Amino acid sequence: MTRASRSSVLQLTLIAFLIAGIAPALGAQSASDLIAQADLAYMTRTSEESLLQALALLEAVVPQLETLPIQSQASVLDRLSQLCYEAATFSDGNASEERSFYEKGKAYGLQSLRLSAEFAESERQRGLNQAVTCATDVAALHWTASNWGKLCGLNPIVGLTQQDSVLALFSRAVEVDATYWGGSASSSLGSLLIMSPPTLGGDKEAGLALVENSIELDPSYLPNRVILAEYWGFTYNFFGSLTGVRDAELIERELNIVLDAQIGDWPFWNANAKKSAEKLLAQLKDMTD
């Protein structure tokens, strides 16, 4: 599907959503009703339509956010940050669309972190990188870092100046709960350490250990194996451009495990991992034939 046709499909989906009378009524519904509907849509978010519906429903909660307890506010904002990150996977390479989702996801994540008075005050006094040491919401840490990291990747020059914040967020997420979301904070932090030069905090061996540990934390979460294959199996230059192959055997082994595995308890993420595995194996074949 071309970007133009994909955009048309997305527009038709949203128009259908409006015609059905759902969207105009969102603002008239209570926050609890909207959250309940969003939870149902979330369960089938392997469909782009369901994911966007969940996102729209939760965004309709935002004007009512302060009527909810702090813990519920954080839950809504954390889920919004996650859904923005996931929505970008449907963009089909549209950098502008991806950037829009990632910027929103980052903003929601930071808003969630700032619900903590201690974090907000520490950020004002010492800056974000120091404030994260008192953050305890692992979901907010993880999804803020995930969205921000992708934004850095879309603009590597600017990203180099902001990478320290992404590293700080992921590092704190690992400290708070390394098992969260299949251990993916460990694999994300590990990939950054592998990719970064020592002058910017990089450490290839420490990064490899983190990625390998993430697989041990939850072998059923397949994206961690994809990260191992992608960031340790291949090599990249200073700006993240692919330069060669470090370990072809590792790439083939890990990606074939991904392709042979069951979808299991991570339907959205494992399905995407399988797609990524196919692309990386094709890339390896092109580079080694």
Backbone torsions as a table, in degrees:
resi	resn	phi	psi	omega
1	MET	NA	130.9	178.9
2	THR	-74.0	165.3	178.8
3	ARG	-62.0	-38.7	-178.8
4	ALA	-63.9	-45.9	-178.8
5	SER	-68.5	-35.5	178.2
6	ARG	-64.7	-40.5	178.2
7	SER	-62.6	-38.6	178.8
8	SER	-64.6	-41.6	178.1
9	VAL	-61.7	-43.3	179.9
10	LEU	-63.1	-43.0	179.0
11	GLN	-62.3	-42.0	179.2
12	LEU	-63.9	-37.7	177.9
13	THR	-61.5	-45.6	-178.7
14	LEU	-68.5	-37.2	177.3
15	ILE	-63.0	-43.9	178.2
16	ALA	-60.1	-37.4	178.5
17	PHE	-61.5	-40.9	-179.7
18	LEU	-71.5	-44.8	-178.4
19	ILE	-60.4	-35.7	-179.3
20	ALA	-65.9	-10.4	177.8
21	GLY	83.0	11.6	-177.8
22	ILE	-80.5	-53.2	-174.3
23	ALA	-59.0	-46.4	-178.9
24	PRO	-62.1	-25.0	-177.1
25	ALA	-87.1	-7.4	-174.7
26	LEU	-58.9	-45.2	-176.4
27	GLY	-65.5	-19.9	-178.8
28	ALA	-87.7	-8.0	-177.5
29	GLN	-91.5	155.7	178.0
30	SER	-72.7	157.1	178.9
31	ALA	-58.7	-40.6	-177.9
32	SER	-65.3	-38.2	178.2
33	ASP	-66.8	-42.6	179.3
34	LEU	-62.7	-42.4	-179.8
35	ILE	-64.8	-40.8	179.0
36	ALA	-62.5	-42.2	177.7
37	GLN	-66.9	-38.9	178.7
38	ALA	-63.5	-37.8	178.9
39	ASP	-62.2	-38.6	179.0
40	LEU	-67.2	-43.9	178.9
41	ALA	-65.3	-35.8	-178.9
42	TYR	-60.1	-34.7	-176.1
43	MET	-66.7	-19.6	-179.2
44	THR	-120.1	32.8	-172.3
45	ARG	-77.6	5.0	168.7
46	THR	-63.6	-19.9	171.1
47	SER	-87.4	130.3	179.1
48	GLU	-58.6	-39.9	-179.4
49	GLU	-60.2	-44.0	179.8
50	SER	-66.4	-40.8	179.9
51	LEU	-63.4	-45.4	179.4
52	LEU	-66.0	-33.1	176.8
53	GLN	-65.9	-44.9	177.6
54	ALA	-60.0	-41.4	179.8
55	LEU	-63.4	-45.8	-179.9
56	ALA	-63.5	-40.9	180.0
57	LEU	-63.5	-43.0	-179.9
58	LEU	-72.7	-32.9	176.7
59	GLU	-66.5	-27.7	175.8
60	ALA	-71.0	-17.1	176.8
61	VAL	-78.2	-26.9	-171.8
62	VAL	-53.9	-43.4	178.1
63	PRO	-62.2	-21.1	179.7
64	GLN	-101.8	8.0	-169.0
65	LEU	-56.0	-41.2	-174.3
66	GLU	-71.2	-9.1	176.0
67	THR	-80.8	-10.8	-177.6
68	LEU	-95.5	155.8	171.9
69	PRO	-59.9	154.9	-177.2
70	ILE	-54.7	-42.5	-179.1
71	GLN	-62.1	-38.4	178.4
72	SER	-71.3	-36.8	175.5
73	GLN	-59.3	-45.7	179.8
74	ALA	-62.5	-40.8	-179.7
75	SER	-62.1	-42.6	179.0
76	VAL	-64.7	-47.2	-177.7
77	LEU	-66.8	-38.6	178.1
78	ASP	-64.5	-41.9	179.1
79	ARG	-66.8	-38.7	176.4
80	LEU	-61.7	-42.7	178.7
81	SER	-61.7	-42.6	178.2
82	GLN	-64.0	-47.0	-176.9
83	LEU	-65.4	-35.3	175.8
84	CYS	-62.3	-43.3	178.6
85	TYR	-62.1	-44.8	-178.3
86	GLU	-70.0	-35.7	-179.6
87	ALA	-61.0	-32.4	-179.5
88	ALA	-64.6	-21.0	179.7
89	THR	-69.9	-16.1	177.9
90	PHE	-91.4	2.8	-171.0
91	SER	-73.8	-16.3	177.9
92	ASP	58.9	41.2	175.1
93	GLY	83.0	7.8	178.5
94	ASN	-79.9	99.0	-173.6
95	ALA	-61.5	-37.7	-179.7
96	SER	-64.6	-43.0	178.4
97	GLU	-66.8	-42.8	177.7
98	GLU	-59.3	-46.7	-178.5
99	ARG	-59.0	-41.1	179.7
100	SER	-60.8	-45.2	178.2
101	PHE	-65.2	-45.0	-177.2
102	TYR	-65.5	-37.7	178.9
103	GLU	-65.2	-42.0	176.9
104	LYS	-64.7	-43.1	-179.6
105	GLY	-62.1	-42.0	176.8
106	LYS	-61.7	-44.8	-178.6
107	ALA	-63.0	-42.8	178.2
108	TYR	-63.8	-41.0	179.7
109	GLY	-63.6	-44.1	178.2
110	LEU	-64.7	-38.6	177.4
111	GLN	-60.8	-38.8	178.0
112	SER	-65.3	-46.1	178.8
113	LEU	-59.2	-36.9	-176.3
114	ARG	-77.8	-3.3	171.4
115	LEU	-65.6	-24.6	175.5
116	SER	-78.8	118.3	-180.0
117	ALA	-60.9	-35.5	-179.7
118	GLU	-65.5	-44.6	178.7
119	PHE	-63.3	-47.3	-177.0
120	ALA	-59.9	-43.3	179.9
121	GLU	-68.3	-40.6	178.7
122	SER	-64.4	-38.6	178.4
123	GLU	-63.8	-40.7	178.8
124	ARG	-63.2	-38.8	-174.2
125	GLN	-86.5	-36.3	-170.9
126	ARG	-122.5	-8.7	-177.2
127	GLY	94.5	162.8	-173.3
128	LEU	-63.4	-42.9	-174.1
129	ASN	-61.7	-31.3	176.1
130	GLN	-83.9	-34.0	-178.1
131	ALA	-64.2	-29.4	-177.0
132	VAL	-62.0	-19.9	-179.0
133	THR	-66.0	-18.0	178.4
134	CYS	-107.0	3.1	178.9
135	ALA	-77.4	141.5	-179.1
136	THR	-126.6	-2.9	179.3
137	ASP	-87.4	97.8	-174.5
138	VAL	-64.2	-34.5	179.7
139	ALA	-64.8	-44.0	179.1
140	ALA	-63.6	-42.9	178.5
141	LEU	-60.7	-48.2	-174.5
142	HIS	-65.6	-48.1	-174.5
143	TRP	-76.9	-30.2	172.4
144	THR	-62.2	-47.5	179.5
145	ALA	-62.9	-40.6	-178.0
146	SER	-63.4	-48.0	178.7
147	ASN	-65.7	-43.0	-178.9
148	TRP	-65.6	-39.7	178.3
149	GLY	-61.7	-40.1	177.4
150	LYS	-66.2	-37.4	176.2
151	LEU	-62.4	-39.6	176.5
152	CYS	-61.5	-38.9	179.5
153	GLY	-67.8	-29.8	179.0
154	LEU	-73.7	-22.1	177.4
155	ASN	-138.7	81.7	-172.7
156	PRO	-56.8	-33.1	-179.2
157	ILE	-65.5	-51.4	176.8
158	VAL	-65.9	-37.2	-178.1
159	GLY	-58.6	-35.3	179.2
160	LEU	-61.9	-29.9	-179.3
161	THR	-83.6	-13.1	-176.9
162	GLN	-114.9	-3.5	-174.5
163	GLN	-61.7	-30.2	-179.2
164	ASP	-61.2	-33.4	178.5
165	SER	-70.1	-39.6	178.0
166	VAL	-64.6	-43.3	177.2
167	LEU	-60.4	-42.1	-179.3
168	ALA	-64.3	-41.8	-179.9
169	LEU	-66.0	-47.2	179.1
170	PHE	-65.2	-39.9	179.9
171	SER	-60.6	-42.7	179.5
172	ARG	-68.8	-36.8	177.3
173	ALA	-59.6	-42.4	178.4
174	VAL	-63.8	-39.6	179.0
175	GLU	-65.0	-41.4	-176.2
176	VAL	-71.4	-46.6	180.0
177	ASP	-162.1	94.8	-177.5
178	ALA	-66.8	-18.3	-177.6
179	THR	-85.9	-9.4	-175.9
180	TYR	-59.6	137.0	176.4
181	TRP	49.8	53.1	175.3
182	GLY	68.1	21.0	-179.1
183	GLY	75.6	19.4	-172.0
184	SER	-71.9	-20.7	175.0
185	ALA	-65.2	-36.9	178.2
186	SER	-65.0	-43.2	-179.5
187	SER	-70.1	-36.3	178.5
188	SER	-67.2	-45.4	177.2
189	LEU	-62.1	-42.3	179.7
190	GLY	-60.9	-41.9	-179.5
191	SER	-64.9	-36.9	177.7
192	LEU	-65.6	-41.3	179.3
193	LEU	-66.4	-35.7	177.6
194	ILE	-66.6	-41.8	-174.0
195	MET	-79.1	-26.0	-171.7
196	SER	-85.5	142.9	174.1
197	PRO	-69.9	155.1	-179.1
198	PRO	-54.8	-33.0	-179.5
199	THR	-65.2	-19.5	178.4
200	LEU	-110.9	22.7	176.1
201	GLY	92.8	7.2	-178.5
202	GLY	-71.6	151.0	178.3
203	ASP	-159.3	97.2	-172.8
204	LYS	-58.8	-45.4	-176.2
205	GLU	-68.6	-40.8	177.1
206	ALA	-64.7	-38.0	178.4
207	GLY	-64.3	-43.9	177.9
208	LEU	-60.2	-42.5	-179.8
209	ALA	-62.1	-38.8	179.1
210	LEU	-66.1	-43.5	-179.6
211	VAL	-65.6	-44.0	178.5
212	GLU	-62.0	-38.9	179.2
213	ASN	-66.7	-34.1	179.3
214	SER	-62.0	-35.5	178.1
215	ILE	-66.8	-38.7	177.7
216	GLU	-68.3	-33.5	-179.5
217	LEU	-63.5	-38.0	178.1
218	ASP	-154.0	89.4	-179.7
219	PRO	-61.0	-19.2	-178.2
220	SER	-79.8	-13.8	-179.3
221	TYR	-91.4	99.5	-168.9
222	LEU	-70.4	-28.2	-179.9
223	PRO	-56.6	-27.4	179.4
224	ASN	-64.6	-36.4	177.1
225	ARG	-69.4	-35.5	176.4
226	VAL	-63.2	-41.5	178.9
227	ILE	-63.2	-41.5	177.9
228	LEU	-59.5	-47.0	-179.7
229	ALA	-65.4	-42.9	-174.0
230	GLU	-72.0	-44.8	-170.8
231	TYR	-97.6	-18.6	173.1
232	TRP	-103.8	-34.8	-178.9
233	GLY	-68.8	-36.9	178.3
234	PHE	-102.9	167.7	175.7
235	THR	-120.6	154.2	-174.8
236	TYR	-138.8	159.6	177.0
237	ASN	-90.0	-172.4	-175.1
238	PHE	-57.9	-32.1	-177.0
239	PHE	-99.5	11.3	175.7
240	GLY	87.0	10.6	177.9
241	SER	-84.7	138.4	-178.0
242	LEU	-62.7	132.0	-179.3
243	THR	-121.1	-23.5	-177.7
244	GLY	178.8	-165.1	-177.8
245	VAL	-119.0	126.2	177.6
246	ARG	-91.2	-40.9	-173.7
247	ASP	-150.2	89.0	-177.7
248	ALA	-64.5	-37.0	-179.1
249	GLU	-63.2	-42.1	178.4
250	LEU	-63.5	-43.8	180.0
251	ILE	-57.6	-50.3	-178.4
252	GLU	-63.8	-42.4	-178.0
253	ARG	-62.5	-52.0	-175.0
254	GLU	-67.2	-41.0	-177.2
255	LEU	-73.3	-31.3	175.0
256	ASN	-70.2	-32.4	173.3
257	ILE	-62.0	-42.9	179.0
258	VAL	-61.4	-46.3	-177.5
259	LEU	-67.3	-31.1	-178.3
260	ASP	-84.9	-15.1	-173.8
261	ALA	-77.0	158.9	173.9
262	GLN	-76.7	154.4	176.0
263	ILE	-62.9	-42.2	172.9
264	GLY	64.7	-140.7	-172.5
265	ASP	-86.4	2.4	-177.9
266	TRP	-123.9	63.8	-171.8
267	PRO	-57.8	-46.1	-178.4
268	PHE	-65.7	-50.9	-172.8
269	TRP	-74.7	-38.4	179.9
270	ASN	-71.5	-33.7	176.0
271	ALA	-64.0	-41.5	177.4
272	ASN	-67.8	-34.5	177.9
273	ALA	-62.7	-39.1	178.7
274	LYS	-65.0	-40.2	176.6
275	LYS	-62.7	-43.3	178.9
276	SER	-64.0	-38.9	-179.9
277	ALA	-61.6	-42.3	178.8
278	GLU	-62.4	-42.2	-179.9
279	LYS	-65.9	-41.9	-178.1
280	LEU	-69.0	-37.0	177.1
281	LEU	-65.8	-38.2	176.0
282	ALA	-65.2	-38.3	177.9
283	GLN	-64.2	-42.7	178.0
284	LEU	-61.6	-43.1	-180.0
285	LYS	-61.4	-43.0	179.5
286	ASP	-63.5	-32.3	-175.5
287	MET	-84.4	-21.6	-173.5
288	THR	-111.1	-11.9	179.6
289	ASP	-72.6	NA	NA
